[in-house]
Amino acid sequence: MVKQRIGKEMTPNSTRSSLSFKFIGDTINELRRVTWPSRQEAVRLTIMVLTVAIIVGIFLGIVDAIFSTITGWIMGT
């Protein structure tokens, strides 16, 4: 038998379902305590992430082109 924190014994079948409901309840309670960003802050952060992703993509593209050129010179193509 499995014992919960309150010390009450439970059967294996009721343990699984009650733990599932407990998990869902805990998740809902946790989501209520979250401090959600404002719309303005969410838009600002989204633009920042997209900008950084584009800059990193361009940087990696340039590095790839440089290494491809160097590799081409070494291989003689």
N, C-alpha and C positions, 0 to 999 in steps of 0.2 A: 504494500500500500504506500502511496505517496502522501506526504504530509505537507500542507501549505504552511505559510508563515504563522497563521493563527493556530496551528496545531491540530486542525480538524483532518481526520483521515478521509480520503476520497478513493473511489474506485478508478482504475486506469482509464476507462472510457469517459467518465465525467471529468477527469483531470484534463484531458486533451481539450475538450470543448470549453471548459471554464477558463483554461489558460488562453485559449484563442480569444474569448470575449474580453478577458482581462487585458490582453495585449491591445486589442482594438480600443478599449476604453482608455488605456494609458496613452495610446497614440493620439487620440482626440484631445485628451487633457494637455498633452505636450504641445499640440498645434495651437491650442488656445493661448498658451503662454508665450508663443513666438512673437517677437517684435517685427512685424512685416515692414518692408521699406515703402516709402511713399511712391506714387507713380512717377514723380519727377526724379527721385533717386534711382528707381529701377531703370528708367530710360537713360539716365546719365551713365549708369554702370554698364548697361548693355552696349551703348556707343563706345565706351572705353574698352570693353572686351573685344568688340569687333575691330576697333582700331589697332589694338595690340596684335590680334590674330592676323590682320592684313600685313602689318609691318613685319612680323615674324615670318610670314609666308613669303614675302618679297625677299627678305634677308636670306632665307634658306634656298630660294630659287637662284639668287645670285651666287651663293656658295656652291650650289650644285653645278651651275654653269661653269664656274671657275675650275672646279675639280674635274668636270667633264673635258674641258679644254686641256688641262694639264695631263689627264689620262690619255687623251688623243695624241698629244705631242709625244708622250712616252711610248705609246704603242705604235707610233709612226703612221697614224691615219690622218 
